[in-house]
Amino acid sequence: MKVYADHAATTPCDERVVQAMLPYFTEGYGNANSLHAFGRDAAKALADARDTVAKILGCHPNEIYFTSGGTEADNWALKGVALHKRSKGNHVIISSIEHHAILTPAEWLEQNGFRVTRLPVDSTGIVHPEALEEAIDDETTIVSVMYANNEVGTIQPVKELAEIAHKHGALFHTDCVQAIPYMNINVEELGADLVTISGHKIYGPKGSGVLYIRNGVKLDKLICGGGQERSQRAGTVNVPAMVGLAKALELSRVDLDETNKYIASLRDHFEQRVEAEIPYIRQNGNKQHRVPSVANYSFEFVEGEGILMLLDFNGIAVSSGSACSSGSLDPSHVLLAMGVPIEVSHGSIRFSFGKHNTMQEVDYIVNTLKQIISRLRSMSPLFDLKKGGTYNV
């Protein structure tokens, strides 16, 4: 059996999305910035896609900017605002559990003379508004806190955080890449000035993303060289991908509550079995405020990479953390920020379920996981000591 349980990393492209995209590879292949009929047809498809995204997010079409993905959108939001508003202040605030698409540009800003504050989280991964209130000052230009965390699924109180940012004259950005598959997001109700979403997390194509920029917000360009995206983001727009993103977003809103309920039932069944049948574990994240798909566990006395490889050998795809940093052997910065001991964090695995998973697959994962954990612990000197052994280390 082959089981995909890594939907927080990416999702399979919906066949209906593929069908919507296909004509713009071979028939409506014009450059959307060309003035001839081929270009006008492509521009019409792009405008329709922009209208669809804007309607779903509750904003104006001219506030939607297409990007190559969530990483570009995050970089543009953080660096663009910080650089544009440098004369006002040089202080940037992010959370300590952001995706590397925010963490890395924040480090770049720090190396270029900006002050960066990284807000702490509690043991369940939540940023408390009081922490932002304490950290913000008159030189703060932008606050960026993700809506839902990609490793543990915890949902943040972004509306309250946005209100605090605005009270102090700062802009507020939120990365909604992990939230948009499961939550109805209205940017006006959220109070965000900038919002990031990505296509490949919602059964759409990779290489597609959106940065919502509220009208009136000014930021420096990240990519220069042409007049595309109303002269704000240079580069020939990937029309098929943006058509696919809009279609995927549209489809994701159909029966959203029922889909969430089904995915949550898979996750809950998984968690009930794991917690009842595997000892010495730690569940990471917030049980109440989280997306329905993610279950993150630390398995003591074993290494996450070993678990991951043996699961893969048995046809099960999961992650030992963020897919974007899975090549690193460093412990998860998210778990460390939550206070998980470093030795425990090394044994952590993220399981993330999707709408195509079945209960049979969940049971197969648990049954296989039990055998793997038992096997790895039988070879662990630390587990031997825990059980009263005398292994000489």
N, C-alpha and C positions, 0 to 999 in steps of 0.2 A: 504493500500500500504506500502511495506517495501522498503526503499531507503538507499543505502550505499553511503555516500558522505564523506568518511574518508580515501581516497586512499593514503594520505601522511603518514598515520599510518601503513597501510598494504594493500595488494591487494589479491584478490582471486587467487588461483593457477590455471593457464591455464590448461585445460584438456590435451592438447598436452604435457605439461610439466609433468603432472602426468603419462601419458603413457610412456614417456621416462624414468622416474624414476623406474617404477614398476618392471622391470626385475632384478634390482639390490637389491631388497629386498628378492626375493624368488629364483632366478636362479643364477645370477652373484653376489652372496653374499660374495665372498671371501674377505679377508683382503688384501688391495692393497700392503701391504708390505711383504706378504707371497710369497715364491718362487715357490710354486706348481701352477698347472694350474688354480685353482680357483683364486688364488692371481694374477696371470698374467692377467687373464681376467678383474679383477677389476682394475688393474693398467693400462690396455689399455683404459678402459672407462675413468679413471681419466686423463690420458694423452690427450685423445681426448677432454675432457672438458677444460683442460688447454689450449690446442691449440686454441680452439674456442674463449675463453675469450681473449687470447693474440692477436689473429687476429683482433678482434673487437676493442680492446683498442690500437692497433698499437704498440705492444711491443713484446719481446721475451717470449716464454713459460716459461723459467726459471726465469722470473721476476714476475710471478704470484704465489702467495701463498694463498692457500685456508684457510679460517678461519670459525669460527662458526657464523659469522655475522659482521655487521658494527661496533658494539661496541667493539668487540675484536680487529678488525683491527685498529680502531682509537686509542685504548689504546696501542697497540703494536707500532704503528708509533710514537706516542708522547713520551711515556716512554722509548721505545727502543732506539730512537735516543738520547734523553736527557741523559740517563744513559751512553750510549756508548761514548758520546762526552764530558763527564763531565770534562775531563782534558783540553779540549779546552776552555770551558766556561759553565756557568750555567744559561744562559738566554734563556727563551722560550717565544715566542710570539704567541698568539691566538687572535681571534676576540671575542668581548664581546657577540656575538649572536650565538656562537657555540652550537652544540648539547651537552647534558650532557656527552656523550661518550668522549668528549674532555675536557669539563669544569671540570669534576670530577678528571680525571688523572692529569690535570694541578694543581688542588688544592693539590693532593697528592705530586706532585713534589715540590710545594711551601712549604709544611710541611716538606720536606726532603732537604731543603737548596737551592732550585732553585729560581731564580727570574722569575716571570711570568708577562708579560705585556699583558693586554687585550685591543685590539685596539677598539676605539670608532666607531660608525656608524652614518650616518646622519639620518634624520627623515624618510627616506624611507628604511633604513636598509642596506645601502651600505658602505663598508669599502673603504675609499679613499686611494690610493697609498701613498699620502703625509703623512698620519698618520703612515704608516709602515716605511717610510723613516726616520721619526722623531724618531721612537721608537727603531729601530734596532741599534745594536752596535757590537763591536768586539767580545763580549762574547756570542752573539746569535748563537745558534746551529740549531734551527728548528723554522720555522714559519708554523702555521696551520690555514688555513682559508677555511671554507666550500664553495663549488661551488654554491649551491643553499640552501637557508634557509628552514628548515622544517616547520616553523610556518607561514611565510609570503610569501615564494616563491621567494624572491629577489635573483638575480644572481650576483655574485661577479666578479670583474675584476681579476681573479686569474692569468692570464698570466702575467699581469703587476706586480702583487704582487710577483710571482715567480722570475721574473727578478730582482726585488729589493733584494730579499733574496739571490739570487746567487751572485749578485754584492758584497754583504757583506760576502760571504763565508758561508752562512747558507743554510740548506736544506729546501725544501718546501713540505708540505703535504696538500692535499685537500680532504675533505670528499665529495665524489660525490654521496652519497646514494640517495639524492633527485634530483640530476641532471641527472643521468644515464637513468631514464625512458624516458626522453624527449630530450636529447641532444646527438649528436654524439661526443664522447670524444676520442681524440687521445692524449695519454699521452706525446708524443714527442712534438706535437704542443702546448700543454698546458704548457709544461716546468716543470711539477711536478716531484719530486723525489719519492714521495709516494702518492698513490691514494687508497681510500677506496670505495668499492661498496658492495651492499647487494642484495640478491636474492628476498626477499619477497616484495620489492617495485616495482618489474618488473614482477609481476604475476608469481613469482617463489616460491620455498619453504622457509619457515622460517628456521633459523639455518644454513644459507649458506651465505658466504661472501668471499670477496677477498681483499687482500692487495697487490697492485702493489708496488714492490720495485725495483727501477732502479738498474741495474747491477753496482756494485762498491760501492753502499751505504751499510754501516755497521750499525747494530743496535743490541742491546742486545735482547736476547730471552725473550718473555713474558711467555711462557709455556714450561717447561722443562720435560724430562722424556722419550724421545724416538727419533728415527732418522727420523721421518716423515717430509715431506715437506723440503727435502734436509737438514735435521737436524736442521731446523730453528724453527719449530713449532711442538711440540710433541703432540701425540694423534692419535689414529686410524682415518683416514680420512673418513668422512661421504660421501661415494661414491654416493649413490642415490641423496643426496642433491646437490652435486657439479655437477652431471650430469644435475639435474634439473635447477640449476642456469645457466649453460652454454646454455641449451635449451631456457630458458626464455630470456636470453640476446640476443640470436640469433633471436628469434621471435620478440623481441622488436624493432629490426632494420628494420623489414619488414614494408613498408608503414609508416615509422616513421613520416614524414611530414604530411601525411593525417590524421593520428591518432591525432597528436598534434593540427592540425587545427580543428578537430571535438571537442576535449576536450575544446579547447579555446572558441569555439562557445557556448558551454554549460556554461562555466564560465562567458563569456561576457553577455549572456542573463540574467544569475543570477544577475550579478552586475548591469546591466541596470535597472532591476525591483526593486532590493533592494534600489538603490539610488533614484529612482523615487517615491517609494511607502512607504518607512519607514523613518521618520524624525529622527534627532538627532543621526546620525551615523558617524563613522569615518572609512575610508578604510585604512588598514595598509599594507605597502609594496610599491614597486616601480611599477608603471604602465607600464613602458617601459622594464625594465630589470627583467624579472620574468619567472618562468615556467608556462605552460599554464593551470595548474590544480587548483592552490590554489587561494582562495579568503578569506581574513581575515578581519573581521569587528568588531569594537567595537560598542556596542549598549548602549548608555548612559542611566543612571538611573536604570539599571537592572544588575543582576549578571549572569555571563556566565554559572555557574552551573545550575541555574534555567532554562535558555534557553535550555541547553543541555538535561536536564532530560525531559522537556516537548516535545522536538523534538523526543527524544527516545520513549516516550509514544505514539507518533504518528507514530512510525515506521521509523524515520529518524535518521541515524547514522552520527554524526559529532564529532568534538573535540573542547575542550576549550583551546587547545594549543598543545604542544608536547604530543603524546600518552605515551611517556616514563615517563612523569612527571605529568600525568593527575590526579593522586591520591593526588597531593599537592594542597592546597588552596592558595599557594603563587602566586602573580601575575607573569605573564610571564616575564622572564628576557630579552627576545628578545624585547618585546614591551617597557619595561622600558628603555632599552638601546637606543631605537629609540625616546625616549622623550615623549611617551604616558603617560599622567597623571595616577597615580596609581588607582584612582577611576574609570577612564575610562577603563583601562586595565582589570579590573575585569569583565567587560561586553563583553569580546571578544570571538569570535567563529571562528574557522578555518573550512571552507568548502573546500574539495578537491575532484575533480571530476575525473572519470576514463572512459575508453573506452566503458564500458558497460552501463553507464548512458544514459538516454534519456532526450529530452527536456520536455516531460510530467512530468518526475520526478523532473526536475528543477522547473517547475511551481508549483508542489505540495509542494516542499520545501518552496518556497517563500510565497505561500498562507498560509501555516501553520505557517511560521515564523511571518508573519504579525499579525496573531491572537495571537500568544504567546507573542510577544513584547507588543502589546496593553494590553493584560491581565496583564502582569507583571508590566507594568507602571501604570496601574490603582490602583495597590496596593503599589506603591512606594511613600513614603513621599517626596523624593527629586524631583520626577517628578511633584508631586502636587505643590511644591513650585515653580518649574520652570514655571508652568502654571498659577501662580498667586494665589495659594491656601494659606491657613494659617495653614497648618498642624503643630501641636506643637511637635517639636522634642527636 
